């Protein structure tokens, strides 16, 4: 199944300073999250951001916050799965009721919050798309195991370019020209 920007929502999970420092490939994760945020904003795909215990772990990292430009619903949580948090669950389900059952998921850590959220998304009738180049864990093996488990469990494992090209659908449009720089 292809992603459809009119049926999609973007979920960025817990990309926070005190968590990010230990993540393998952290620069790639941040860069790809920014790419997804910019594409979502340009294509009017709703964005939700979770922050794991921000009082202790700090807010979402500045480069992603700058890209969001206040265009996202941000909620703090202590639960590992976003679907176990009342505010986040209500937001995701409301967007699904509005015709957006496809949830594009990025963030950290792949084997904890991303994995548990994606499993819950699938169990609750969403279509979860895990962006492999926009997720990370402290250990590369944990990330790899989580992506394998998610793929076997029914989630679609994609990369950021797949998301962008599927959302765009064709070249030569104003949206394509606007996002072309993100792809190069």
Backbone as a printed PyTorch tensor [residue, N CA C, xyz], in Angstrom:
tensor([[[  0.8350,  -1.1730,   0.0000],
         [  0.0000,   0.0000,   0.0000],
         [  0.8870,   1.2470,   0.0000]],

        [[  0.5500,   2.1770,  -0.8630],
         [  1.2920,   3.4360,  -0.9280],
         [  0.7670,   4.4260,   0.1050]],

        [[  1.6640,   5.2820,   0.5400],
         [  1.2530,   6.3860,   1.4040],
         [  0.5040,   7.4220,   0.5750]],

        [[ -0.4790,   8.0380,   1.1920],
         [ -1.2590,   9.1080,   0.5770],
         [ -1.2130,  10.2890,   1.5290]],

        [[ -0.7270,  11.4170,   1.0710],
         [ -0.5800,  12.5640,   1.9800],
         [ -1.9040,  12.9960,   2.5960]],

        [[ -3.0070,  12.7760,   1.8890],
         [ -4.3090,  13.1590,   2.4180],
         [ -4.8450,  12.1570,   3.4400]],

        [[ -4.1750,  10.9980,   3.5630],
         [ -4.5730,   9.9770,   4.5340],
         [ -3.5120,   9.7920,   5.6170]],

        [[ -2.4640,  10.6230,   5.5770],
         [ -1.3150,  10.4510,   6.4660],
         [ -1.2930,  11.4480,   7.6020]],

        [[ -0.5730,  11.0490,   8.6310],
         [ -0.1670,  11.9360,   9.7180],
         [  1.2550,  11.5330,  10.0900]],

        [[  2.0160,  12.4830,  10.5980],
         [  3.4080,  12.2520,  10.9670],
         [  3.5290,  12.2740,  12.4820]],

        [[  4.2310,  11.2820,  13.0370],
         [  4.4790,  11.1930,  14.4700],
         [  5.9790,  11.1410,  14.7170]],

        [[  6.5020,  12.1530,  15.4230],
         [  7.9160,  12.2030,  15.8060],
         [  7.9810,  11.8760,  17.2980]],

        [[  8.7260,  10.8120,  17.6290],
         [  8.7600,  10.3050,  19.0030],
         [ 10.0820,  10.6250,  19.6970]],

        [[ 10.0230,  11.4510,  20.7350],
         [ 11.0630,  11.5840,  21.7660],
         [ 12.4700,  11.9270,  21.2650]],

        [[ 12.6010,  12.8020,  20.2850],
         [ 13.9400,  13.1860,  19.8240],
         [ 14.3970,  14.3630,  20.6890]],

        [[ 14.9300,  14.0190,  21.8550],
         [ 15.2790,  14.9850,  22.8910],
         [ 16.7710,  14.9250,  23.1970]],

        [[ 17.3240,  16.0730,  23.5890],
         [ 18.7700,  16.1970,  23.8110],
         [ 19.3650,  15.1040,  24.6850]],

        [[ 18.7950,  14.8810,  25.8540],
         [ 19.4070,  13.9460,  26.8000],
         [ 19.2660,  12.4930,  26.3630]],

        [[ 18.3530,  12.2200,  25.4430],
         [ 18.2440,  10.8750,  24.8740],
         [ 19.1300,  10.7400,  23.6370]],

        [[ 19.1970,  11.7970,  22.8620],
         [ 19.8560,  11.7490,  21.5540],
         [ 21.3540,  11.4960,  21.6430]],

        [[ 22.0050,  11.9890,  22.6880],
         [ 23.4550,  11.8860,  22.7940],
         [ 24.0020,  10.4800,  22.6460]],

        [[ 23.2610,   9.4900,  23.0940],
         [ 23.7430,   8.1010,  23.0680],
         [ 23.2580,   7.3150,  21.8480]],

        [[ 22.5110,   7.9480,  20.9650],
         [ 21.9090,   7.2350,  19.8280],
         [ 22.9080,   7.0520,  18.6930]],

        [[ 23.0530,   5.8130,  18.2300],
         [ 23.9050,   5.5300,  17.0720],
         [ 23.2730,   6.1850,  15.8380]],

        [[ 24.0470,   6.9390,  15.0910],
         [ 23.5340,   7.6050,  13.8980],
         [ 22.6210,   8.7790,  14.2060]],

        [[ 22.8620,   9.4460,  15.3290],
         [ 21.9630,  10.5110,  15.7770],
         [ 21.8250,  11.6490,  14.7670]],

        [[ 22.8990,  11.9970,  14.0800],
         [ 22.8210,  13.0910,  13.0960],
         [ 21.8790,  12.7310,  11.9500]],

        [[ 21.9360,  11.4780,  11.5020],
         [ 21.0350,  11.0000,  10.4490],
         [ 19.5910,  11.0560,  10.9260]],

        [[ 19.3390,  10.6220,  12.1480],
         [ 17.9820,  10.6200,  12.6880],
         [ 17.4180,  12.0390,  12.6950]],

        [[ 18.1870,  12.9900,  13.2160],
         [ 17.7200,  14.3790,  13.2750],
         [ 17.4970,  14.9320,  11.8720]],

        [[ 18.4550,  14.7060,  10.9830],
         [ 18.3360,  15.2030,   9.6070],
         [ 17.0930,  14.6550,   8.9160]],

        [[ 16.8330,  13.3730,   9.0630],
         [ 15.6760,  12.7560,   8.4080],
         [ 14.3620,  13.1870,   9.0570]],

        [[ 14.3700,  13.3950,  10.3610],
         [ 13.1670,  13.9210,  11.0120],
         [ 12.8530,  15.3250,  10.4930]],

        [[ 13.8810,  16.1390,  10.3420],
         [ 13.6850,  17.4860,   9.7970],
         [ 13.1340,  17.3990,   8.3790]],

        [[ 13.6720,  16.5170,   7.5700],
         [ 13.1920,  16.3180,   6.2020],
         [ 11.7040,  15.9630,   6.2070]],

        [[ 11.3200,  15.0480,   7.0760],
         [  9.9170,  14.6360,   7.1580],
         [  9.0190,  15.7790,   7.6360]],

        [[  9.4840,  16.5290,   8.6160],
         [  8.7020,  17.6600,   9.1290],
         [  8.4970,  18.6940,   8.0340]],

        [[  9.5520,  19.0300,   7.3150],
         [  9.4230,  20.0430,   6.2490],
         [  8.4760,  19.5650,   5.1550]],

        [[  8.5780,  18.3010,   4.7910],
         [  7.6680,  17.7540,   3.7760],
         [  6.2300,  17.7750,   4.2840]],

        [[  6.0300,  17.3490,   5.5150],
         [  4.6780,  17.3220,   6.0810],
         [  4.0820,  18.7260,   6.1380]],

        [[  4.8690,  19.6840,   6.5660],
         [  4.3620,  21.0610,   6.6210],
         [  3.9980,  21.5650,   5.2280]],

        [[  4.8560,  21.3100,   4.2450],
         [  4.6000,  21.7850,   2.8840],
         [  3.3600,  21.1380,   2.2800]],

        [[  3.1050,  19.8900,   2.6590],
         [  1.9950,  19.1350,   2.0660],
         [  0.7710,  19.0750,   2.9860]],

        [[  0.8060,  19.8230,   4.0670],
         [ -0.3110,  19.9170,   5.0090],
         [ -0.6830,  18.5750,   5.6440]],

        [[  0.3460,  17.8040,   5.9680],
         [  0.1740,  16.5570,   6.7040],
         [  0.2960,  16.9080,   8.1920]],

        [[ -0.6930,  16.5790,   9.0070],
         [ -0.6210,  16.9320,  10.4330],
         [  0.5530,  16.2480,  11.1360]],

        [[  1.1560,  16.9890,  12.0640],
         [  2.3370,  16.5120,  12.7780],
         [  2.0370,  16.4440,  14.2780]],

        [[  2.4110,  15.3030,  14.8690],
         [  2.3160,  15.1190,  16.3130],
         [  3.7080,  14.7930,  16.8280]],

        [[  4.0730,  15.3790,  17.9650],
         [  5.3900,  15.1520,  18.5600],
         [  5.2020,  14.7340,  20.0080]],

        [[  5.8940,  13.6560,  20.3950],
         [  5.8860,  13.2520,  21.7990],
         [  7.2320,  13.5900,  22.4180]],

        [[  7.1950,  13.8860,  23.7190],
         [  8.4070,  14.1460,  24.4830],
         [  8.3440,  13.3120,  25.7570]],

        [[  9.3200,  12.4280,  25.9160],
         [  9.3830,  11.5460,  27.0760],
         [  9.9240,  12.3220,  28.2800]],

        [[  9.1010,  12.4800,  29.2840],
         [  9.4780,  13.1440,  30.5360],
         [ 10.3890,  14.3570,  30.2820]],

        [[  9.8550,  15.4020,  29.6090],
         [ 10.6850,  16.5540,  29.2370],
         [ 11.2670,  17.3160,  30.4320]],

        [[ 10.6530,  17.1910,  31.6080],
         [ 11.2120,  17.8530,  32.7970],
         [ 12.6210,  17.3370,  33.0970]],

        [[ 12.8540,  16.0770,  32.8050],
         [ 14.1610,  15.4770,  33.0580],
         [ 15.0190,  15.3160,  31.8220]],

        [[ 14.3760,  15.1000,  30.6790],
         [ 15.1240,  14.8090,  29.4510],
         [ 15.1670,  15.9770,  28.4730]],

        [[ 14.5170,  17.0690,  28.8230],
         [ 14.5230,  18.2420,  27.9630],
         [ 13.5160,  18.1270,  26.8390]],

        [[ 13.3350,  19.2190,  26.0850],
         [ 12.3830,  19.2360,  24.9790],
         [ 12.9580,  18.5800,  23.7200]],

        [[ 12.1540,  18.5200,  22.6910],
         [ 12.6200,  18.0930,  21.3690],
         [ 13.8100,  18.9610,  20.9730]],

        [[ 14.8020,  18.3620,  20.3220],
         [ 16.0290,  19.0940,  19.9680],
         [ 15.6980,  20.3090,  19.0920]],

        [[ 16.5030,  21.3520,  19.2620],
         [ 16.2620,  22.6310,  18.5930],
         [ 16.1230,  22.5420,  17.0720]],

        [[ 16.9740,  21.7890,  16.3610],
         [ 16.8110,  21.7710,  14.9040],
         [ 15.4310,  21.2580,  14.4520]],

        [[ 14.9000,  20.2860,  15.1690],
         [ 13.5640,  19.7770,  14.8110],
         [ 12.5040,  20.7840,  15.2450]],

        [[ 12.6640,  21.3690,  16.4280],
         [ 11.7100,  22.3920,  16.8920],
         [ 11.6660,  23.5590,  15.9110]],

        [[ 12.8370,  23.9630,  15.4110],
         [ 12.8880,  25.0550,  14.4320],
         [ 12.1360,  24.6790,  13.1590]],

        [[ 12.3150,  23.4510,  12.6870],
         [ 11.6190,  22.9890,  11.4810],
         [ 10.1080,  22.9230,  11.7090]],

        [[  9.6990,  22.5690,  12.9190],
         [  8.2670,  22.4940,  13.2400],
         [  7.6070,  23.8640,  13.2010]],

        [[  8.3230,  24.8900,  13.6270],
         [  7.8110,  26.2680,  13.6120],
         [  6.4020,  26.3530,  14.2070]],

        [[  6.2190,  25.6920,  15.3400],
         [  4.9130,  25.7060,  16.0320],
         [  3.7770,  25.1120,  15.2090]],

        [[  4.0970,  24.2710,  14.2450],
         [  3.0660,  23.6620,  13.3890],
         [  2.7640,  22.2270,  13.7930]],

        [[  2.9710,  21.9060,  15.0660],
         [  2.7460,  20.5310,  15.5100],
         [  2.0250,  20.5180,  16.8560]],

        [[  1.3440,  19.4170,  17.0940],
         [  0.7700,  19.1250,  18.4090],
         [  1.8700,  18.4330,  19.1990]],

        [[  2.2750,  19.0070,  20.3190],
         [  3.3490,  18.4420,  21.1370],
         [  2.7750,  18.0490,  22.4960]],

        [[  3.0740,  16.8200,  22.9220],
         [  2.5810,  16.3480,  24.2220],
         [  3.6930,  15.5950,  24.9460]],

        [[  3.7640,  15.8170,  26.2550],
         [  4.7300,  15.0570,  27.0350],
         [  4.0830,  13.7620,  27.5110]],

        [[  4.9560,  12.8010,  27.8210],
         [  4.4710,  11.4920,  28.2420],
         [  5.4980,  10.8510,  29.1660]],

        [[  5.0600,   9.8380,  29.8710],
         [  5.9750,   8.9740,  30.6150],
         [  5.8180,   7.5280,  30.1490]],

        [[  4.7500,   7.2720,  29.3980],
         [  4.5100,   5.9350,  28.8460],
         [  5.4890,   5.7010,  27.6870]],

        [[  5.8330,   4.4550,  27.4380],
         [  6.7000,   4.1630,  26.3010],
         [  5.8980,   4.2540,  25.0030]],

        [[  4.7430,   3.6460,  24.9440],
         [  3.8920,   3.7380,  23.7550],
         [  3.0950,   5.0370,  23.7980]],

        [[  3.1130,   5.7590,  22.6930],
         [  2.3130,   6.9840,  22.5970],
         [  0.8260,   6.6790,  22.7470]],

        [[  0.4060,   5.4710,  22.3730],
         [ -1.0110,   5.1190,  22.4550],
         [ -1.4590,   4.8210,  23.8830]],

        [[ -0.5370,   4.7430,  24.8150],
         [ -0.8840,   4.5570,  26.2200],
         [ -1.0570,   5.9110,  26.9270]],

        [[ -0.7410,   7.0000,  26.2330],
         [ -0.8860,   8.3550,  26.7590],
         [ -2.2120,   8.9360,  26.2590]],

        [[ -3.0290,   9.4250,  27.1740],
         [ -4.3740,   9.8920,  26.8100],
         [ -4.3620,  10.9840,  25.7370]],

        [[ -3.5490,  12.0260,  25.9210],
         [ -3.5290,  13.1400,  24.9570],
         [ -3.0850,  12.6840,  23.5680]],

        [[ -2.0220,  11.9040,  23.5290],
         [ -1.5090,  11.4370,  22.2370],
         [ -2.4750,  10.4700,  21.5660]],

        [[ -3.0290,   9.5360,  22.3430],
         [ -3.9900,   8.5820,  21.7830],
         [ -5.1950,   9.3190,  21.1970]],

        [[ -5.7260,  10.2890,  21.9480],
         [ -6.8830,  11.0480,  21.4610],
         [ -6.5440,  11.8100,  20.1860]],

        [[ -5.3790,  12.4190,  20.1310],
         [ -4.9540,  13.1580,  18.9350],
         [ -4.8560,  12.2260,  17.7280]],

        [[ -4.1600,  11.1140,  17.8590],
         [ -3.9690,  10.1860,  16.7370],
         [ -5.3020,   9.6130,  16.2710]],

        [[ -6.1590,   9.2330,  17.2070],
         [ -7.4660,   8.6860,  16.8400],
         [ -8.3670,   9.7450,  16.2010]],

        [[ -8.3020,  10.9850,  16.6790],
         [ -9.1090,  12.0490,  16.0650],
         [ -8.7000,  12.2460,  14.6100]],

        [[ -7.3960,  12.2670,  14.3480],
         [ -6.9120,  12.4110,  12.9770],
         [ -7.3340,  11.2090,  12.1190]],

        [[ -7.3370,  10.0270,  12.7120],
         [ -7.7990,   8.8510,  11.9590],
         [ -9.2750,   8.9880,  11.6080]],

        [[-10.0860,   9.4370,  12.5620],
         [-11.5150,   9.6460,  12.2830],
         [-11.7210,  10.6970,  11.1840]],

        [[-10.7730,  11.6140,  11.0580],
         [-10.8370,  12.6430,  10.0100],
         [-10.2770,  12.1380,   8.6770]],

        [[ -9.9870,  10.8420,   8.5940],
         [ -9.5410,  10.2480,   7.3340],
         [ -8.0530,  10.0550,   7.2010]],

        [[ -7.3240,  10.0380,   8.3200],
         [ -5.8650,   9.8940,   8.2750],
         [ -5.4140,   8.6730,   9.0870]],

        [[ -5.6340,   7.4620,   8.5330],
         [ -5.2540,   6.2470,   9.2560],
         [ -3.7750,   5.8650,   9.1110]],

        [[ -3.0600,   6.5070,   8.1840],
         [ -1.6540,   6.1830,   7.9510],
         [ -0.7830,   7.0400,   8.8590]],

        [[ -0.0050,   6.3820,   9.7330],
         [  0.8630,   7.1070,  10.6520],
         [  2.3180,   6.8360,  10.2810]],

        [[  2.9920,   7.8790,   9.8480],
         [  4.4140,   7.8170,   9.5180],
         [  5.1640,   8.1070,  10.8130]],

        [[  5.9960,   7.1380,  11.2390],
         [  6.6200,   7.2000,  12.5610],
         [  8.1340,   7.3540,  12.4380]],

        [[  8.6680,   8.3300,  13.1930],
         [ 10.1090,   8.5640,  13.2630],
         [ 10.4570,   8.8590,  14.7170]],

        [[ 11.7390,   8.7000,  15.0760],
         [ 12.1630,   9.0730,  16.4140],
         [ 13.0070,   8.0290,  17.1080]],

        [[ 13.0090,   8.0930,  18.4380],
         [ 13.8660,   7.2200,  19.2330],
         [ 13.1160,   6.7530,  20.4850]],

        [[ 13.5090,   5.6680,  21.0700],
         [ 14.4060,   4.6640,  20.5620],
         [ 13.6010,   3.6260,  19.8030]],

        [[ 14.1800,   3.1310,  18.7320],
         [ 13.4780,   2.2210,  17.8400],
         [ 12.9270,   1.0070,  18.5660]],

        [[ 13.7210,   0.4320,  19.4500],
         [ 13.3410,  -0.8210,  20.1130],
         [ 12.4760,  -0.6120,  21.3580]],

        [[ 12.1890,   0.6380,  21.7230],
         [ 11.3690,   0.8890,  22.9040],
         [ 10.1170,   1.6620,  22.4900]],

        [[ 10.1870,   2.9750,  22.5000],
         [  8.9920,   3.7960,  22.2600],
         [  8.4630,   3.6730,  20.8340]],

        [[  9.3440,   3.6450,  19.8440],
         [  8.8950,   3.4980,  18.4580],
         [  8.2260,   2.1460,  18.2640]],

        [[  8.8760,   1.0840,  18.7240],
         [  8.3350,  -0.2690,  18.5840],
         [  6.9870,  -0.4120,  19.2760]],

        [[  6.9100,  -0.0220,  20.5400],
         [  5.6610,  -0.2000,  21.2850],
         [  4.5400,   0.6510,  20.7000]],

        [[  4.8660,   1.8600,  20.2580],
         [  3.8530,   2.7130,  19.6220],
         [  3.3560,   2.0770,  18.3360]],

        [[  4.2670,   1.6020,  17.4990],
         [  3.8750,   1.0160,  16.2110],
         [  3.0290,  -0.2380,  16.4020]],

        [[  3.3800,  -1.0800,  17.3550],
         [  2.5840,  -2.2810,  17.6290],
         [  1.1830,  -1.8760,  18.0680]],

        [[  1.0930,  -0.8860,  18.9570],
         [ -0.2190,  -0.4150,  19.3990],
         [ -0.9990,   0.2340,  18.2580]],

        [[ -0.3150,   0.9740,  17.3950],
         [ -0.9990,   1.5670,  16.2320],
         [ -1.6400,   0.4790,  15.3830]],

        [[ -0.8750,  -0.5350,  15.0500],
         [ -1.3940,  -1.6340,  14.2280],
         [ -2.5530,  -2.3400,  14.9370]],

        [[ -2.4030,  -2.5770,  16.2410],
         [ -3.4560,  -3.2490,  17.0130],
         [ -4.7390,  -2.4340,  17.0800]],

        [[ -4.6150,  -1.1040,  16.9860],
         [ -5.7840,  -0.2340,  17.0910],
         [ -6.3140,   0.2190,  15.7310]],

        [[ -5.8920,  -0.4590,  14.6580],
         [ -6.4840,  -0.2240,  13.3490],
         [ -5.8220,   0.8330,  12.4930]],

        [[ -4.6820,   1.3480,  12.9130],
         [ -3.9200,   2.2830,  12.0830],
         [ -3.0290,   1.5030,  11.1210]],

        [[ -2.4780,   2.1980,  10.1480],
         [ -1.4420,   1.6550,   9.2710],
         [ -0.1520,   2.3580,   9.6600]],

        [[  0.7840,   1.6330,  10.2720],
         [  2.0340,   2.2190,  10.7450],
         [  3.1200,   2.0880,   9.6840]],

        [[  3.7900,   3.2100,   9.4010],
         [  4.9040,   3.2610,   8.4650],
         [  6.1250,   3.7570,   9.2460]],

        [[  7.0750,   2.8640,   9.4940],
         [  8.2580,   3.1880,  10.2830],
         [  9.3500,   3.6520,   9.3290]],

        [[  9.8500,   4.8590,   9.5280],
         [ 10.8510,   5.4380,   8.6330],
         [ 12.2360,   5.0130,   9.1240]],

        [[ 12.8020,   3.9980,   8.4790],
         [ 14.0250,   3.3530,   8.9610],
         [ 15.1940,   4.3150,   9.0950]],

        [[ 15.3300,   5.2840,   8.1910],
         [ 16.4570,   6.2090,   8.2890],
         [ 16.1720,   7.3770,   9.2340]],

        [[ 15.0010,   7.3890,   9.8700],
         [ 14.6410,   8.4580,  10.8010],
         [ 14.3490,   7.9120,  12.1970]],

        [[ 14.8060,   6.6920,  12.4740],
         [ 14.6860,   6.1110,  13.8070],
         [ 16.0670,   5.6540,  14.2670]],

        [[ 16.2500,   5.6300,  15.5750],
         [ 17.5470,   5.2150,  16.0940],
         [ 17.4370,   4.6380,  17.4870]],

        [[ 18.4650,   3.8830,  17.8420],
         [ 18.6140,   3.2960,  19.1750],
         [ 20.0590,   3.4750,  19.6040]],

        [[ 20.3180,   3.2370,  20.8840],
         [ 21.6930,   3.3250,  21.3750],
         [ 22.5680,   2.2830,  20.6690]],

        [[ 22.0460,   1.0780,  20.5220],
         [ 22.8010,   0.0040,  19.8710],
         [ 22.2130,  -0.2770,  18.4920]],

        [[ 23.0750,  -0.4040,  17.5110],
         [ 22.6160,  -0.6920,  16.1430],
         [ 21.8500,  -2.0130,  16.0890]],

        [[ 22.2650,  -2.9860,  16.8990],
         [ 21.5740,  -4.2730,  16.8910],
         [ 20.1440,  -4.1400,  17.3970]],

        [[ 19.9290,  -3.2920,  18.3990],
         [ 18.5670,  -3.0750,  18.9120],
         [ 17.6790,  -2.4690,  17.8320]],

        [[ 18.2110,  -1.5020,  17.1000],
         [ 17.4620,  -0.8720,  16.0150],
         [ 17.1110,  -1.9010,  14.9390]],

        [[ 18.1000,  -2.6910,  14.5620],
         [ 17.8810,  -3.6910,  13.5140],
         [ 16.8420,  -4.7310,  13.9440]],

        [[ 16.9440,  -5.2200,  15.1680],
         [ 15.9700,  -6.1910,  15.6680],
         [ 14.5600,  -5.6060,  15.6890]],

        [[ 14.4440,  -4.3560,  16.1200],
         [ 13.1360,  -3.7120,  16.1820],
         [ 12.5330,  -3.5590,  14.7830]],

        [[ 13.3310,  -3.1300,  13.8110],
         [ 12.8190,  -2.9650,  12.4440],
         [ 12.3830,  -4.3080,  11.8590]],

        [[ 13.1390,  -5.3540,  12.1360],
         [ 12.7650,  -6.6950,  11.6720],
         [ 11.4510,  -7.1260,  12.3150]],

        [[ 11.3480,  -6.9480,  13.6120],
         [ 10.1270,  -7.3250,  14.3250],
         [  8.9280,  -6.5350,  13.8190]],

        [[  9.0990,  -5.2450,  13.5990],
         [  7.9970,  -4.4080,  13.1190],
         [  7.5390,  -4.8420,  11.7370]],

        [[  8.4980,  -5.1270,  10.8500],
         [  8.1430,  -5.5810,   9.5110],
         [  7.3750,  -6.8930,   9.5310]],

        [[  7.8120,  -7.8140,  10.3690],
         [  7.1160,  -9.0950,  10.4880],
         [  5.7500,  -8.9450,  11.1400]],

        [[  5.6040,  -7.8950,  11.9760],
         [  4.3580,  -7.6840,  12.7110],
         [  3.3030,  -6.9020,  11.9550]],

        [[  3.5990,  -6.5160,  10.7140],
         [  2.5840,  -5.8470,   9.9140],
         [  2.8260,  -4.3830,   9.6250]],

        [[  3.7720,  -3.7640,  10.3210],
         [  4.0960,  -2.3690,  10.0150],
         [  4.9000,  -2.3320,   8.7130]],

        [[  4.7780,  -1.2370,   7.9890],
         [  5.5770,  -1.0440,   6.7840],
         [  6.8620,  -0.3200,   7.1720]],

        [[  8.0010,  -0.8840,   6.7980],
         [  9.2850,  -0.2450,   7.0480],
         [  9.6950,   0.4420,   5.7560]],

        [[  9.8440,   1.7710,   5.8330],
         [ 10.1160,   2.5990,   4.6610],
         [ 11.3140,   3.4970,   4.9680]],

        [[ 11.7170,   4.3290,   3.9980],
         [ 12.7110,   5.3580,   4.2910],
         [ 12.1190,   6.7210,   3.9550]],

        [[ 12.8270,   7.7780,   4.3200],
         [ 12.2690,   9.1240,   4.1870],
         [ 12.0000,   9.5010,   2.7290]],

        [[ 12.8290,   9.0370,   1.8080],
         [ 12.5680,   9.3400,   0.3930],
         [ 11.3150,   8.6430,  -0.1040]],

        [[ 11.0830,   7.4100,   0.3250],
         [  9.8530,   6.7200,  -0.0620],
         [  8.6440,   7.5230,   0.3950]],

        [[  8.6950,   7.9950,   1.6540],
         [  7.5870,   8.7830,   2.1960],
         [  7.3690,  10.0180,   1.3400]],

        [[  8.4300,  10.7650,   1.0840],
         [  8.2900,  12.0190,   0.3480],
         [  7.7810,  11.8100,  -1.0760]],

        [[  8.3420,  10.8380,  -1.7890],
         [  7.9060,  10.6040,  -3.1670],
         [  6.4740,  10.0780,  -3.2270]],

        [[  6.0860,   9.2550,  -2.2550],
         [  4.7060,   8.7720,  -2.2410],
         [  3.7470,   9.9090,  -1.8920]],

        [[  4.1390,  10.7670,  -0.9580],
         [  3.2990,  11.9230,  -0.6510],
         [  3.1910,  12.8650,  -1.8520]],

        [[  4.2760,  13.0240,  -2.6080],
         [  4.2910,  13.9500,  -3.7500],
         [  3.5200,  13.4030,  -4.9540]],

        [[  3.6090,  12.1170,  -5.2080],
         [  2.9390,  11.3980,  -6.2890],
         [  3.5000,  11.6650,  -7.6800]],

        [[  3.9710,  12.8790,  -7.9670],
         [  4.5050,  13.1570,  -9.3130],
         [  5.4340,  14.3660,  -9.2770]],

        [[  6.2530,  14.4560, -10.3130],
         [  7.1760,  15.5840, -10.4640],
         [  6.4710,  16.7260, -11.1900]],

        [[  7.1360,  17.8670, -11.2220],
         [  6.6290,  18.9900, -11.9970],
         [  5.5620,  19.8290, -11.3150]],

        [[  5.2140,  19.4770, -10.0900],
         [  4.2020,  20.2440,  -9.3630],
         [  4.9000,  21.3020,  -8.5030]],

        [[  4.1800,  22.3170,  -8.0690],
         [  4.7940,  23.2900,  -7.1520],
         [  5.3320,  22.6250,  -5.8820]],

        [[  4.6030,  21.6320,  -5.3580],
         [  5.0580,  20.9270,  -4.1530],
         [  6.3660,  20.1880,  -4.4260]],

        [[  6.4710,  19.5440,  -5.5880],
         [  7.7040,  18.8380,  -5.9340],
         [  8.8730,  19.8150,  -5.9970]],

        [[  8.6490,  20.9520,  -6.6300],
         [  9.7200,  21.9450,  -6.7400],
         [ 10.1290,  22.4610,  -5.3690]],

        [[  9.1660,  22.6330,  -4.4700],
         [  9.4600,  23.1110,  -3.1300],
         [ 10.2730,  22.0950,  -2.3330]],

        [[  9.9720,  20.8030,  -2.4970],
         [ 10.6300,  19.7670,  -1.7140],
         [ 11.8450,  19.1560,  -2.3780]],

        [[ 12.0700,  19.4860,  -3.6110],
         [ 13.1990,  18.9150,  -4.3620],
         [ 14.5270,  19.1100,  -3.6280]],

        [[ 14.7060,  20.2530,  -3.0060],
         [ 15.9560,  20.5260,  -2.2860],
         [ 16.1640,  19.5720,  -1.1160]],

        [[ 15.0790,  19.0900,  -0.5150],
         [ 15.2080,  18.1540,   0.6000],
         [ 15.6880,  16.7870,   0.1420]],

        [[ 15.4540,  16.4640,  -1.1130],
         [ 15.7920,  15.1480,  -1.6390],
         [ 17.2540,  15.1030,  -2.1000]],

        [[ 17.7680,  16.2240,  -2.5410],
         [ 19.1470,  16.2520,  -3.0640],
         [ 20.1740,  16.1230,  -1.9600]]])
